[in-house]
Amino acid sequence: MAGGAAGGPGAFIAFRRAADAIALAAGYAAALCLAALVALVSAEIVLALLSKVFRSLPPGVGFAWEYSAYLMGVAFMLGSGLTLRAGMHIRVELLLRAGGGGHARMLEIVAAAIGVGFTGLLTWSMARFTLQSAMSGQVSGESFTPLWIPQGALTLGCLVLALQMALRLVAALLDEPLEDASLGVATLPE
């Protein structure tokens, strides 16, 4: 390791700790979104069944599909940064293993640099999109939810992923470990 026993230069350690803490908090928020999604879908199912017995009940929750889509997208984006840091993203390692792995670090640097560019552009674009929705007062067609709210949550998830991608690039450049398996909640089958 280039950084020695302490794990790298002080600024890098602070950056890694901050980025990991943000990703972990976003991961917990993603889990809450999934729990809310399960509760919403369950309520929709129970209400549909009960409405067949009690005709006065509505057959479903009017905003269930809309909010389910919001919750799923937000859970996906908020969890992406932590998933990347834990090494749980699916990736093709054919090039990394070619030639005995001698080019692996350089390929990781190139891939992380491309990832920083892509996630940075995605975050910027989502932030502009969210701001435009907020300024124009756009609302959803069914529930009249201000669209900047789910868009803002998606933007936050994009930012967390971009931050983790930047951490990955800096770690690759400093020859530091790229992933922290202790942040994962499952193991990858080989």
PLY file of the C-alpha trace (Angstrom):
ply
format ascii 1.0
element vertex 190
property float x
property float y
property float z
element edge 189
property int vertex1
property int vertex2
end_header
0.00 0.00 0.00
1.39 3.36 -1.00
-0.01 5.12 2.04
1.63 2.93 4.65
0.07 1.43 7.75
-2.32 4.31 8.33
-4.07 3.62 5.03
-2.91 6.68 3.07
-2.41 10.41 3.34
-4.47 12.26 5.91
-6.61 14.10 3.36
-7.42 10.86 1.58
-8.38 9.16 4.85
-10.71 12.06 5.72
-12.24 11.97 2.23
-12.72 8.20 2.43
-14.35 8.38 5.85
-16.71 11.19 4.81
-17.64 9.51 1.52
-18.22 6.18 3.27
-20.35 7.78 6.00
-22.48 9.55 3.38
-22.84 6.33 1.36
-23.77 4.37 4.49
-26.45 6.93 5.44
-27.76 6.82 1.86
-27.79 3.01 2.06
-29.97 3.15 5.16
-32.27 5.63 3.40
-32.44 3.21 0.44
-33.46 0.43 2.83
-36.21 2.67 4.24
-37.41 3.36 0.69
-37.60 -0.38 0.05
-39.50 -0.92 3.30
-41.95 1.84 2.34
-42.29 0.26 -1.10
-43.13 -3.12 0.42
-45.66 -1.50 2.77
-47.28 0.41 -0.10
-47.56 -2.64 -2.34
-48.84 -4.72 0.58
-51.49 -2.10 1.36
-52.50 -2.11 -2.30
-52.90 -5.91 -2.28
-54.78 -6.01 1.02
-57.09 -3.21 -0.06
-57.80 -4.95 -3.37
-58.73 -8.16 -1.55
-60.83 -6.41 1.10
-62.69 -4.37 -1.54
-64.05 -7.64 -2.96
-65.64 -8.42 0.42
-66.50 -4.86 1.51
-67.80 -3.11 -1.59
-67.56 0.32 0.04
-63.75 0.13 0.15
-61.77 1.45 -2.81
-60.00 -1.27 -4.84
-56.59 0.28 -4.28
-54.45 3.20 -3.25
-54.65 5.78 -6.03
-51.05 6.88 -5.85
-49.51 3.44 -5.24
-48.02 2.88 -8.70
-46.64 6.40 -8.89
-45.05 6.32 -5.45
-43.79 2.77 -5.98
-41.88 3.99 -9.03
-40.45 6.93 -7.06
-39.42 4.70 -4.16
-37.82 2.09 -6.42
-35.79 4.66 -8.36
-34.69 6.48 -5.23
-33.75 3.22 -3.48
-31.70 2.17 -6.50
-29.81 5.46 -6.72
-29.30 5.96 -2.99
-27.93 2.42 -2.66
-25.61 2.62 -5.66
-22.75 4.42 -3.91
-22.59 1.96 -1.04
-22.90 -0.95 -3.46
-19.92 0.36 -5.44
-17.80 0.89 -2.33
-18.63 -2.57 -0.98
-17.58 -4.14 -4.29
-21.04 -5.52 -4.98
-21.57 -4.02 -8.44
-21.67 -6.50 -11.29
-18.71 -6.01 -13.59
-16.85 -7.81 -16.31
-13.39 -8.73 -15.10
-12.13 -10.32 -18.29
-9.82 -7.40 -19.09
-8.66 -7.08 -15.48
-7.58 -10.72 -15.41
-5.97 -10.70 -18.86
-2.19 -10.86 -18.72
-2.13 -12.01 -15.13
-3.68 -8.79 -13.88
-0.63 -6.65 -14.63
-2.75 -3.94 -16.22
-5.46 -4.10 -13.61
-4.58 -0.89 -11.74
-4.32 1.14 -14.93
-7.66 -0.24 -16.15
-9.22 0.59 -12.77
-7.93 4.17 -13.08
-9.33 4.52 -16.61
-12.67 2.96 -15.61
-12.93 5.16 -12.50
-12.09 8.30 -14.51
-14.82 7.44 -17.02
-17.16 6.73 -14.09
-16.38 10.09 -12.49
-17.14 11.84 -15.77
-20.37 9.94 -16.32
-21.70 10.21 -12.75
-20.64 13.86 -12.55
-22.58 14.64 -15.72
-25.54 12.60 -14.48
-25.56 14.47 -11.16
-25.27 17.85 -12.86
-28.06 17.02 -15.31
-30.37 15.71 -12.58
-29.69 18.78 -10.43
-30.62 21.09 -13.33
-33.71 19.00 -14.09
-34.77 19.13 -10.43
-34.23 22.88 -10.24
-36.26 23.43 -13.41
-39.12 21.35 -12.00
-39.04 23.29 -8.74
-38.96 26.66 -10.48
-41.80 25.78 -12.84
-43.94 24.20 -10.11
-44.37 20.91 -11.99
-46.48 18.30 -10.24
-47.32 14.70 -11.05
-50.51 14.04 -12.95
-52.08 11.63 -10.50
-51.19 12.70 -6.96
-50.13 16.29 -7.64
-46.83 15.63 -5.88
-44.27 18.36 -6.61
-41.87 16.57 -8.96
-38.80 18.22 -7.48
-39.20 16.03 -4.38
-38.60 12.62 -6.01
-36.21 14.20 -8.52
-34.23 15.74 -5.66
-33.94 12.36 -3.97
-32.71 10.85 -7.25
-30.21 13.69 -7.59
-28.93 13.01 -4.08
-28.42 9.36 -5.02
-26.52 10.41 -8.14
-24.32 12.66 -6.00
-23.54 9.83 -3.56
-22.57 7.57 -6.47
-20.41 10.33 -8.02
-18.69 10.87 -4.68
-17.92 7.16 -4.38
-16.68 7.09 -7.97
-14.34 10.01 -7.20
-13.14 8.14 -4.10
-12.47 5.08 -6.28
-10.43 7.16 -8.73
-8.33 8.76 -5.99
-7.82 5.37 -4.31
-6.75 3.83 -7.61
-4.28 6.67 -8.22
-2.85 6.30 -4.70
-2.70 2.50 -4.99
-5.11 2.17 -2.08
-7.78 -0.53 -1.73
-10.74 0.29 -3.97
-13.43 -1.55 -2.04
-14.41 -2.22 1.54
-16.19 -5.55 1.80
-17.18 -4.78 5.40
-19.72 -2.29 4.05
-21.56 -5.02 2.12
-24.55 -6.89 3.43
-24.06 -10.00 1.31
-21.31 -11.96 -0.33
-20.78 -12.35 -4.01
-20.85 -15.91 -5.31
-17.74 -16.69 -7.32
0 1
1 2
2 3
3 4
4 5
5 6
6 7
7 8
8 9
9 10
10 11
11 12
12 13
13 14
14 15
15 16
16 17
17 18
18 19
19 20
20 21
21 22
22 23
23 24
24 25
25 26
26 27
27 28
28 29
29 30
30 31
31 32
32 33
33 34
34 35
35 36
36 37
37 38
38 39
39 40
40 41
41 42
42 43
43 44
44 45
45 46
46 47
47 48
48 49
49 50
50 51
51 52
52 53
53 54
54 55
55 56
56 57
57 58
58 59
59 60
60 61
61 62
62 63
63 64
64 65
65 66
66 67
67 68
68 69
69 70
70 71
71 72
72 73
73 74
74 75
75 76
76 77
77 78
78 79
79 80
80 81
81 82
82 83
83 84
84 85
85 86
86 87
87 88
88 89
89 90
90 91
91 92
92 93
93 94
94 95
95 96
96 97
97 98
98 99
99 100
100 101
101 102
102 103
103 104
104 105
105 106
106 107
107 108
108 109
109 110
110 111
111 112
112 113
113 114
114 115
115 116
116 117
117 118
118 119
119 120
120 121
121 122
122 123
123 124
124 125
125 126
126 127
127 128
128 129
129 130
130 131
131 132
132 133
133 134
134 135
135 136
136 137
137 138
138 139
139 140
140 141
141 142
142 143
143 144
144 145
145 146
146 147
147 148
148 149
149 150
150 151
151 152
152 153
153 154
154 155
155 156
156 157
157 158
158 159
159 160
160 161
161 162
162 163
163 164
164 165
165 166
166 167
167 168
168 169
169 170
170 171
171 172
172 173
173 174
174 175
175 176
176 177
177 178
178 179
179 180
180 181
181 182
182 183
183 184
184 185
185 186
186 187
187 188
188 189
